[in-house]
Amino acid sequence: MKIPHHVSIIPDGNRRCARRLMKRPWKGHEWGVEKIEKVLDWCEELGIKALTLYALSLENLDRRPKRELNFLFRLARNWIKEQVFDRKSKIHRNRIRVTFFGRIDKLPEDLQRDIKKAMDMTRDYPGFHLNIAMAYGGRQEILGACKKIAKEVDAGKLMPREVDEMVLRHNLQTNGDPDPDIIIRTGKERRISNFLLFQSAYSELAFLDCFWPDFTKKDFLKVIEDFSGRERRFGK
């Protein structure tokens, strides 16, 4: 079976899953965080080398109730402390490199510090790579890259004729990682919601009807099996 190098996931449906079970909507976010460890196991079992999760969009940051955002921030803090700050955790046993990207500066200052420390602690790990997008937007990422390039051109550090795809890629927040081979979205929606717009140009897409907390190993293996049977032409 052909195994993707890099899998990206839009883990949608936490709140709807909780409502379906007559729980508080935000209870679904707790279940969603618990799912991350299982998906890491599945990826490592298959030999997948990188996983990117869309944890929080810029739109979420602007539009979700403050109480819900505070709950999400608390979940993020707890996950970092339990999974990264604990030297006995799977992150360290398996030498998993953890990277956060997005407008991290828009997050609470204590969470920003935890994120920086988590990345510093795992920066040199050569194994599996876990990327977490927080306060992220694909359009905003591209716009930010264009502004940085424009400043370099204006300062005479870069000639307009030198601006190409590789220069743009170098200025994206995901610089250094390969593009995702496949993007999986749970939660019944059929869109990528401003996620990795530049990087997903030739990514395969898989949309699932299950909610993220209900996502099973069987679902995951079915997606990978389907990916294995696809012919990727990359415009040829």
NORQUI-V891510 format. One line per field, one symbol per residue. ss: DSSP state (2 for helix, 1 for strand, 0 for the rest). burial: # if it has 9 or more other ideal C-beta (glycine too) atoms within 8 Angstrom, else .. A space follows every 10 residues. Layout:
# NORQUI-V891510
ss=???
burial=???
This chain:
# NORQUI-V891510
ss=0000011111 0002222222 0000002222 2222222222 2222220001 1111111222 2220022222 2222222222 2222200002 2220001111 1002220022 2222222222 2200000011 1111110222 2222222222 2222000002 2200222222 0000000000 0111100000 0000000000 0001111000 0222002222 2222222200 000000
burial=..##.##### #########. ....###### ########## .###...#.# ####.##### #..#...##. ###.###.## ######..## ##.####### ####..#... ##.##.###. .#.....### ########.# ##.###.##. .##....#.. ..#...###. ##.#..#.## ########.. .######### ..##.#.#.# #####...## #.######.. ......
